[in-house]
Amino acid sequence: MSDDHTHVQEFFSARAAGWDTRFPDDGPAFESAVAELGLRAGDRVLDAGCGTGRALPALREAVGPTGTVLGVDLTPAMLNAAVRAGRDRAGALLLADVTRLPVRSESLDAVFGSGLVSHLPHPEEDLRELARVVRPGGLLALFHPIGRAALAARQGRQLTPEDLRAEPNLRSLLTSSGWHMTSYTDEDNRFLALAERRA
C-alpha cells in the first residue's frame, strides 16, 4: 500500500453511512475484545482507525469517567458517522493519520486497533509509531470481529502463508516494531492478538 491514503479514504467514505447496519451484530465481539485488553479505571487509551467508533463505548466503560478515550481516523465520513451515532460522547474524536499520531510519546496505556493492520502502508514502521505513544508495559489489541478464514471467504479470496495476520508473521512483525505478543486468537467469530510494549 502506498503512502497516498486516497484509496483508503475513498473506500471508507463510500461505506461510512451504512457501515454499522452492514455489521449489526458485532457489538458483543468488540466488548469482549476490550475486556481482554484489561484496561483499568483512569487509563488512557487510543482507538487507532476508530471508524464509526464501535469500540468507543466499551473503551469508555473500561476506563471510567476519569480515563481518557481518543478515537483517531483518517476518513472524515467515518468520524461523522461516529458523531451521528453519539459515540463522540464516549471519547474525543480526531481526524489524523495513525502512522503519524499527534500524540506525545509514552502518554497512553493502550491502543485498540480494529481491522487496522491490513490498512497500514508500512506495517512495521506504523506499529512502531503505535509503540511510541504507549508507555513501556502498555498494551496493544489488534482485533477483527471475524477470524482470518471467515474474512477471506467474505472477501472472496484465499488465505496464504504470507497473510500478515498469520500467527508467525504477526508475531515477527510485532517483535520487530517494539511489541511482545502475549496472546493470539483466530476463530470464526473473532481475531484478537494482544501485545505488550517492550521497554
N, C-alpha and C positions, 0 to 999 in steps of 0.2 A: 504494500500500500504506500502511496506517495505521501509527502507532507502536505499536499493540497487536500484540504478537508472538504472540498466542494462536493465530492461524491457522497461522503458520509452525511453531510448536511442535507443534500437533495434526497437521499434515501429516507432519512428520518423525518424530514419536513413533510414529505408526501404521505407519511403514515401516522403523523402525530395525532391528528384529530380522532382517529379510530383505534389508536394503539391499545388503550385499556379494554375496549369492547372486543378486540380480537383475542385477548387472553384474560377472560374474566375470572378464571379460577386459580390464578397464580398467587393470590394473597397469602394463603397459608404457607406456601413454599418460601416466600420472602420472609415471613415472620419466623419460620423455623431456622432459616439461614442466619438471620440477625441474632436469634437466640444463641446459636452455636458460636457466634463471634465472642460472646462472653463480656459484652460491654457492662460497665458499672455506672451508677449514678454519678453525674458530674463529668463523664468522659467527653472528649472532643472527637467527633467522627465525621469523615467525608464520604459522601456517596459520589463516587467518580463515574461520570457518564450516567447521571441520575435519570435521564429521560423524563418520563411523566411523573417521577417521584414516588413510584410504588413502594420503595423501601423506606421512605422518609418517616411515615407514621410509626413503623416498628422501631426505627432507629431512635426516634424521639422518646418512645415508650421506654426503651432500654436505658437511655442516659438521663431521663427525667428532666425536670424543669431547670435544673442547674447545669445540665450538659449543653454542648454545642453540636448542632447538626447543620452541615453545609452540603448542599446539593450543587454539583457543577456539571454543566452540559454544554456542548458545542453548538447545539441546534436551538435557536430561539423558539421555534414552533413546539418543541418538546417541553421547554420551560413554560411556555404559555399554557400548554395542556395541564401541566402540573398546577399552575395557579388556578385554572378553571376547576380543577378537581379539589381545590382547597388545601393542597399539600404544602403550600408555602407557609401554612400555619405551623407545620411540624419542623421546618428548617429553613434557613436562608438559602435562596437560590441565586446562583451566579453563572452568568454566561462566560465561559472560559474553556480553554483547551487543557485537558488533563495531562498533556505532555509538557506543559509549561504553566504550572499552577501558580497563581498569585497568592501563595500561602507561605508563611515563614517556615524555615527548616525546623524539624523536630517539634512542631507545635501541635500535632494531633496524636491521639491514642490509637486510632484505627482508620482503615479505609475499607469501604464496601464497594465492590465493582460487579454489577450485574451485566452479563453479556459483553464485558469490556475488552477482554484480551484480543478477540478477533478483529477489533476495530483500531487497535494500536498500530501506528505506522512503523514503529521501531520497538517491538515488544521489550527487549532487554533494556534499552535506554529509557523507555517510558515507564517500565516498572521500577527502575532506579529512581525516577522522578517521584513516584509514589512513596518509595522508601525515604526519600529526602525529607518529606513533610511529616513523617511519623517518627515518634521518639524511639530510641532503642528499646526493644522488647515489645513495641506496639504491634498491632495485628493487621492482617490483610485477609479479606474474604473475596475470592473470585467465584462468582455464583452464576448459575443459569437455572431457570425453573424447570427445565427438562434436561436429560442427560445427553451426552455426545451422540449416541446412536439415534435417539429419537429426534434430535435436532437435525442430524444429517438426513434422516428419512423425510422430515418435514421440508427440507430444502432440496430434496431430490438429488442428493449426492452420496457418494460412498465415503466411509471413514478410511483414512490411510494412515500408515505408520508415521507420516510426517505431521499429523494433526498436532497443532501446538498445545492442545489441552490434554493429549495423552499423558498419562502419569509421568513416564520417564522424561518426556520433553518438557513438561511444565516444571517438574522438579529441578531440572538442569537450568531452565530459564530463570526460575525464582532464585536459585543459588547464585547465579552469575549477576543478579541485579540487587543483591543485598538482603534477600529474604531466606528463611529456612522453612520449608513446607512441613507442617505439623500434622495435617490430615488431608485425605483425598477421598472423595465420594463421587462415583459416576454411576447413577442409577437411571432408570427410565424417567422417573419423576423429578430428578434434580441432579445438578452438578454443583459440587462445592469443594473448593480447595482452600484450606486455611494455612496461613504462613505467619511467621513472626519475623519482625525486622531485627536483623543482627546488629550488634553494637559496632 
